[in-house]
Amino acid sequence: MRLSKLRADVLALLFLLPFLIVYVLYTIWPMIKGVEMTFYKWTLIRKMSYIGLDNYKRLLQDSEVWAAIWHSTIFVILTTPTMVVLAIVLALIANRKSRLQKLYRSVFFIPSVLSVAVASFLGLFIFQPYMGFVNTFLHLLNLLPQDSEIFWLSETWLSWIAVSVITLWWTVGFNFILYLSAIQEIPDEIYEAARLDGANDWQVFWRITLPHLSPITKTITMLQIISSFKVFLQIYIITGGGPLDKTRPIIQLIYQTGFRKNDLGYAATMSYVVFIILLVLSAIQYWVNNRKGEHA
């Protein structure tokens, strides 16, 4: 029996070995080299000199780094709660029995198949003054005087709104599908029993639907926090990090430091600080979720 189990384990290892080799070569080894880079003055061309913890000391005193981390945090705050609420609302709409049900599902999901570059350039066009869709639409509704324009991409908070709206429109489809699948997993008998007891739509949603969506909500929230904190390309295309670097996230600063300022060692240091932040956030949510599960 023991020999048979050993043979099965060896066979399983042989099947896993190709993946393990690729994973070590292209994930684990680059991570190890990345940590090594943080202790050196390292350019795009070569490793120059060992500098110890200088990069970490420099980072702690670098106001640009902390400002960029705060900008990424702002984006997380703006998009994560909105994403969860919007995805639930769209899933509820698409789950209703209607002739337009298939249309709803298609329209809500289609933007998510676009690349980030395409979605960002659409956003750049939509929020342009004078000829952009948003300002033109506001003019048609007489919500914006004909002789005035809103410069969405020239003011800090308007820029955040523009980038957040485009990101939500582009990415909500994936979360919408997750919520729609979760809603369809809720047994109809529970809803029928609630209706017989006289529950209205709000009570059914609050007491039945929302609690059943709690597990997937926890997953989506964590994924959205991580994804939003890593935001880069849509901000880079739409605002360029402006105005005056007021919307520049930490990933953009890492990119500029490494490839424009030719300082890969310091860029790697910032990257691992971001990694630690995301690791801590993940650990906190895991602990909170487990604690809630124990008290449930």
Buried (B, 14 or more C-beta within 10 A) or exposed (E): EEEEEEEEEEEEEEEEEEEEEEEEEEEEEEEEEBEBBBBBBBBEEEEEEEBEEBBBEEBEEBEBBEBBBEBBBBBBBBBBEBBBEBBBEBBBBBBEEEEEEEEBBEEBBEBBEBEBEEBBBBBBEBBBBEEBEBBBEBBEEEEBEEEEBBBBBEBBEBBBBBBBBBBBBBBBBBBBBBBBEBBEEBEEEBBEEBEEEEBEEEEBBEEBBEEBBEEBBBBBBBBBBBBBBBBBBBBBBBBBBBBEBBBBBBBBBBBBBBEEEEBBBBBBBBBBBBEEBBEEBEEEBEEEBEEEEEEE
